[in-house]
Amino acid sequence: MFDSLQDRLQSAFKNLRGKGRLSEADIDATAREIRLALLDADVAVPVVRAFVGRIKDRAAGVEVSGALNPAQQVIKIVNEELIGILGGETRRVRFAKNPPTVIMLAGLQGAGKTTLAGKLAHWLKEEGNSPMLVAADLQRPNAVTQLQVVGDRAGVTVFAPEPGNTSGVEEGTFGDPVAVARNAVAEARRTLHDVVIVDTAGRLGIDEVLMQQASDIRDAVDPDEVLFVIDAMIGQDAVQVAEAFAEGVDFTGVVLTKLDGDARGGAALSVREVTGRPIMFASTGEQLKDFEVFHPDRMASRILDMGDMLTLIEQAEKVYDTEQAEADAARLMGGQFTLADFLQQMEAMAKMGSMSKLMGMLPGMGQYKEQLANFDEREVDKIKAMILSMTPTERDNPKVIDGSRRKRISAGSGTTVQGVNQLITRFFDASKMMQQMAKSGGMPGAGGMPGMPGMPGGAGKRAGARQKPQPKKKKGRKGSGNPAKRAQQEREAAEARASGGQAAGAGAFGFEEKADDFELPKELRDLL
C-alpha cells in the first residue's frame, strides 16, 4: 500500500547520506521531498503542512549526535512523527464490565463492513471470546445472506431474524434494523455470548437517512465501541467522510480495509490526525486471517522500510510449537533434519500467510518489491507435491533416491526430474550450511532459514555453494606479490571462513541478497 510513499521517502533520505552536518538548505530540500511524497500519497493538505512543519522545526533544532549521521537523524525524526500521526500507542478494544460487549460497525457502502465483521469475529474467537454477528444491514441486497456466509466461515453465531433486501431493489423498507440490534443484545445475554458485533447499512454517499439510522442503532444498543470502517483506497475524500461520521455517529475507533491493494496510504495518515480517533484494526487481504491489530510504531517502521519483526514473530508464535521448534533445531544441528521435517515447517509457514508477505516484513525488503510481487506462491505447492510423492523412507533419507525414483517422484507430483534434482541438491546444501552455522554459533539470513532450502527460482550458484569454505592458497597459486596486500587478502579469507562464507549472492527467490540485511533477531531464530 505504501510503495509510492516509501520510495519517495527513501529518495529524500538518500540525498543526506555522506553529509557531515545538516545545513538549512539540506533541511529545506528534504522537507520539500517529504511534502511531495505525502501529497503524492493522497494525504490531506492540512495534515501535510503540520507534519512537515514539525519535522523542519525538530531537524533545525536537533543536536548533532555522535551515534547518528544526518540521514539517520532525519529518519529518526520522521519515524517518531509518523508514529505520532498514526496514533502514538496501540489502542485495544474496551470490553464491557458486564457482558456482552457491543461493537457497532459504521461506514459507507463498499468499504467492506460485512467482510470486516467476519474477520473481527474470527479474531475475537481466537482471542478466547464468544462473539455473535448481528445482521442489521437490511437495505443492501443480500447483505444478510453475505453475513451468514461469512459467519459460517468464521465459525461464529449469526443473529438474523430479518431476511432483509432479497429483491435487489434498493428503495423500500425491508425490516427494522434498530429492533434487530436491540433484540440481538438480549439474545446474546440469553445465550451467553460475550461480544456482539452489529453490521449496519451503508450508503454510496453520506446522507441524512444513513446518519439517522446509524444514530438510532447507537442509541438503542449503547455500544462500547463504534468502529468507523473506511476503505484505505478512498484517498483525499477520507477526511470529509471521516468528519461526517465523527459528527453524526461519534465513532470511537477506525478500521482500515483493503491495505493489500495499491492504495497510496493517505487515508491512514489523514483520518487519525483530523478526527483524533485512533486506528484500531487493519484488514490486509481477502482471507479471514488477513486481519491485524493496528500498531502505529510498526506501521511507521513498514513505511520507512525498517521491517515489522514484532508482527512476524507474533504470527510465528501462533503456528509454531516451541517444543517442536527446539526439537527441530536439535535435529538440525545433529544432522538429522529430514525432508519430512522440512515439509512440516513449510506447512507451518503457510499458516502464517503468503511467502511474499512474510518476506516483506523483513527490514530492507523495500528494494525487492518487484521481485516479491512477482513471486509465484504455486512454486511452494510444487515443492510440497514433490515431497509428498516420496515414500517415508525417501523423506527420511534422500540419499536413497536414485535416477529411477526421481523420475517416479516427478511423475507423481506433476513436475520435472530437473525440479526434483534441484530440490534434493538444495536440501543437502542447506543442511550442510545450517550445521556449519550452528557449530560456529551464527545463523544465516533469510536465504538459509529452515524451511527455505528448497525454495525455487535460485539463480547463479546453488544456495549452499557459496557457503563452502575457501581453500587455503598454495604455493604457485596466483596472488598478489605485495606482502602487505597478500596478508590483507589472507585475513579477508579467514574472516569469510569464520562467518560461514556468506556473501552477497543469488538468494532462494532468484534475486541478490546480503546476509547483513537479513539477520534475524534471536526471538525469531528460536521460533524458526
Beta strands, then each sheet from edge to edge (+ up, - down):
strand 1: 101-106
strand 2: 131-136
strand 3: 157-159
strand 4: 195-200
strand 5: 225-231
strand 6: 253-257
strand 7: 279-283
strand 8: 291-293
strand 9: 505-506
strand 10: 512-513
sheet 1: 3+ 2+ 4+ 1+ 5+ 6+ 7+ 8-
sheet 2: 9+ 10-
end
